[in-house]
């Protein structure tokens, strides 16, 4: 190997290392969670599959803290999803033509790295009304106001949760 070939190999190795560092720095978890106790009341099951159950805890009589919760069947533990990444999300808003009591506009969430959960409108909270798991992509799609999107496509908000991030979350205290 001559001097130029050696220099080229060193430069290539350096670039590969720098790209690897860049990818590592850019990845952010799709969720922020904290441990949660077994919910005892005001629980609404939103979705379940072979690994996880998603549930919403609503106000009830007003003395319950609202939360988007997830249960791991593997560890038999609950976690509260405090926030979901807005990366690749779609953010909807209600229309004046909709027959609703409380409007919403989640479009400003596109400028933030995470969206607090559950979503909050001026007079209510909003849980995903449809959750789907995509095995090929390894992620859950959480759809908010999806029923309204049939007639008003701009109303729907969509966020994504990586299954690997859920698995990791249940592995830490």
Secondary structure, 3 states (H helix, E strand, C coil): CCHHHHHHHHHHHHHHHHHHHHHHHHCCCCEEEEEECCCCCCEEEEEECCCEEEEEECCCCCCCCCEEEEEECCCCEEEEEEEEECCCCECCECCCCCCCCCCCECHHHHHCCEEECCEECCCCEECCCEEEEECCCCEEEEEECCCHHHCCHHHCEEEEEEHHHHHHHCCCC
